[in-house]
Amino acid sequence: MVSVDGFIETPGEDINWHNWDEEMNAYMMSFFDTVDTFIYGRKSYELMIKYWPSETGDFADRMNETPKIIFSRNLKNVSWNSRLIKEFVREEMEEIKQQPGKDIVLFAGADIASSFIKNGLIDEYRLIVNPVALGEGTPLFKNLENHLKLNLLSSKSFKCGNILSIYSAA
């Protein structure tokens, strides 16, 4: 989820601006069928674990049951069906990507995303642009060393105004 001006959260880490309706929920539930692991950075993990474990319903069940990899140098341990990786090592992530199973999704975290981008570890970008301008906050693409060129694979608009664009790296 990203605002039209490229932010994933406000300066106060607020994500309540996301447009969501039944159509978006249905899309995400079908997307979850293609994924067997979520990746989070520490900040995103801490935000998510405050909310999801106490929630119920189909969407919450998927969020809670799906195994997670958490990248953090600071956390001592993790819960919520998670595995902690203390240090980002490209070769370790390449090994994880090669394991059999469904797709892995980098679900949240601009800092960890920049490490993945820098190391060429993202095969596909699925950006859900919300029709809201935040003006400031955490940019999705931060610390880019070079231009990131992408090839549009497909797009879909939703009744709530969101637009999903799926890209591969150029």
N, C-alpha and C positions, 0 to 999 in steps of 0.2 A: 504494500500500500504506500502510495506516494502522492503528495499534493501536486497540483499543476505547476507549482514553482519549485518542485524538486526536494521537498522536505519529507522526512518519515515521522517526525514528531516535533512538537513545539519545544521552546527552550525549557519548559517545566516537565518535559517527557510525557506530555499529554497526547494520547492517540484517540481521544473520543470524537474526533472530527471525521473518522472513517464513515463513508456512506455504506450502509448495509441494508439489505432487504432479503426476501426469500430467494430471489434469483441469484444473488451473490452467495447466499448460504448453500444453495444447490450446486453452484459451480465449485465452491471450496470443498464440499463433501465429495464430489466426483474427482477433484484434484487429489484429495487425500487418498483415494484408491490407488493412485500411481506412486505413492511415497511410502517409504518405511522408516525414514529417519529424518528428524529435524535437527538443524544446527543453529545454535544461539551463541552470541557473545555474552559476557557476564552481565552487562547492563540490561540487555533484553531478557535474559534468563531471570534476573531478579524481578523485573516488572511482571513477567508472565507467571512466575510461581506465586506471586501475591494474589493473582486473580483466578487462574484456571483450576487448581486442585479442588476448590470448593464449589465449582460450577457443575451442573448436571445437564444431560441432554446429549443428543447425537454428536453435535459439534464439540462440546466439552469432552465427551468420551474420547473422541479422536485426539484432541489436544493432550489429554492426560495419558492415554494408552500408548501413543507413538513414542518409540525410543528416541532419546535426544543425545546429542553430543554438545557439550558446553566447553567453549574455549575461554579460559581465564587463568591468569597468572596469580590472582589474588585469592580466589576461593580455595578453601581447604577441602571441602567435599560438596557433593550435590545430591539432590533427591529428585523426585518427580520423574522416575524412569529415565534417569540421565547418567551419562558417563562424562567424566571430567578429563579434558586434555589441557595440561598446564602450559605447554609451549607449542606455538604453531610451527609445524614442520611440514613443508610441502610434500616430502616423500611419504610421510605417514598418511596425509590426506589422500594422496594418489592411491595408496594401498586400500584405504577405506572405500574409495570410489570404485575400485576394481572388484570388490566383494560381490558375490551374487545377491540378488534381491531387487527391490524396486528402486526408484529414484531417491536421492537425498535432496532435501531442500534447505537452503540457507534462509531461514524464516525471518530472522530479525538480527539487526546489529550492523550499523554502518562501519564500525571499526573493523570487525571481522570480515565484512564484505570487502573492504579495501584490501585486506591481506589476500583474500581469495582472488580478487581481480588482478592484483599485482603479480600473482603467481600463476595466472592463466588457468585457474581451477573451476571456473564457472562455464558450464557447457551451454546453458540456456538462461536467459533473463526473462522473468515473467513479472512485468510491472503493471500494477493496477492503479491507474491514475484516477484520483478522486477530484471532482470538480470543486476544489476549494484551494484558495491561495492562503498560505500561512504567514508569508512575509519574512519569517525567520524560524530558526530551529535547527535540527540536525539534518544536514543534506544527505541524501542517499549515496551520492557519489562524492566521497571526500578523499582528499590526498591522492588524486590521480596523478601519476607521474607523466603520463602521455594521454593523448586523446583516446577515448574508448570508442572505437567504431563498431557498430552493431548492424546486423542484417535482420530486417523484419521478416519473421516467419508467418505470423498471423496476428489478427486483432479481432476484438469482439467488444461491442458496446453493450452496456447493461441499462435497464430501464431507470435505475437510480442515478444514472449519469456517469458512472465509472466506465473506464475504458481499459481493457486488458490488452497489452501489447506483448507479444512473445518474440524475443530476439535471440539470435545466436551471435557469438563473437565473430567479427569480420576476419 
